[in-house]
Amino acid sequence: MSIDYNERIPNNVNLSDNRRLQRALESWQPKFQDWWSEMGPEGFQVQDIYLRTAVSVDAKGWANFGYVKMPEYRWGIFLTEREGERQVNFGDHKGEAAWQEVPGEYRSVLRRLIVTQGDTEPASVEQQRLLGATCPSLYDLRNLFQVNVEEGRHLWAMVYLLDAHFGRDGREEAEALLDRRSGDSDKPRILEAFNEKTPDWLSFFMFTYFTDRDGKYQLGSLAESGFDPLSRSCQFMLTEEAHHMFVGESGVNRVIRRACELMNEHDTDDIAKYGGVSLDLIQKHVNFHFSVSVDLFGQELSTNAATYYTAGIKGRFNETKIDDDHMLTDASYPILELLGDKIVEKREAALNAVNERLRDEYIVDCQRGVDRWNKSIKEAGIDFEIKLPHRAFHRGIGTFSEVKATPEGKIITEAEWNSRHAEWLPTDEDRAFVQSLMKPVTEPGKFAGWIAPPARGINQQPVDFEYVRLT
């Protein structure tokens, strides 16, 4: 389905046929542009960037590459093609026709889900807005900006749903999405992970690997929704989210490869003096970003998640591929809980454990990338293994937020945690060291000393292509 680029707001939803909605979005558009100018990538608003822009939503031609100034990027509203007879595939409404309008009884919960998802999109841009000044290469700088503009477009997708289906309440929520700021003490972003700083590129790569992967699973669950416009919005967003996770996985892998090169070259694990990030320090960052991202799935047992599922609003990841009745009335699911100072498995009602199932699938998916990182280490002939910490480690939400645990999942005392947590999480000194490596490299084909070049360039371009025109 082609996207109409003749419209002031590019779209494939026949926006010009709905004058009320078009006026609402055109009123919001300059406020978005003001937000982008204030909170978007600092210092790179006039440069030509080699960006991918959506031109259709079909599998064969949904993106076009070319030089674009970011403020001129054609954000807009892109939904996957509508399935003629799509049904609600789970919950009490299973088998009914998918909803094209918001059912009145679900108006409040649907709005809350859309606002929460929408709030993460500008938050990511805000967290990353200063990274351009310390880019390790033009290749990486371009990837950062690609992530940023796509997060901006994902915000547009959620604002469209709010304006199109929630009336005045939706318009007010759309305004509020531009009022909140990541890390602001007065108007913070809704989810705590999106108030964390992203002060350096190693943190950016970890964020796009772990936190954007949470986004994959949240979007995948919303893509199952019985509310068809939400489903179709999220399905298209997932095609772009895949690139964000690629940036994270390949970025961390390149930091690992460079660490291994320095270790072999100098025959030492202590590569800080040679300008490298040690594998131990990479492990600490894995521990932090994984644990913060695991919290985004919420409580292990959730009546809200059960309500969303029963109502047909938010399903499980790949719902239609799961071999069960899609009602979960009598089903159970294993979860971990505390029994004294032990972690034990217990079966609970599957309907209440929808969050935990999603978290389990996320952890398995995270491990796949970690396995690829470890393959790079093994190929370098180095005896080291990156490990995901136990889900009980460093938790702020859920059962395990009440205790302290080691990365192996052993429950320990508060005193032992206080004496040992610097072994497992980045310290102020660790973060300051990583910050000290963040020197910009802007010559085409050149890379900072702490990261290896990529195996290939973007869109069949060479690695030394001028991905960002700085002059």
Beta strands, then each sheet from edge to edge (+ up, - down):
strand 1: 48-53
strand 2: 64-69
strand 3: 332-339
strand 4: 342-349
strand 5: 404-405
strand 6: 411-412
strand 7: 468-469
sheet 1: 2+ 1- 7+
sheet 2: 3+ 4-
sheet 3: 5+ 6-
end
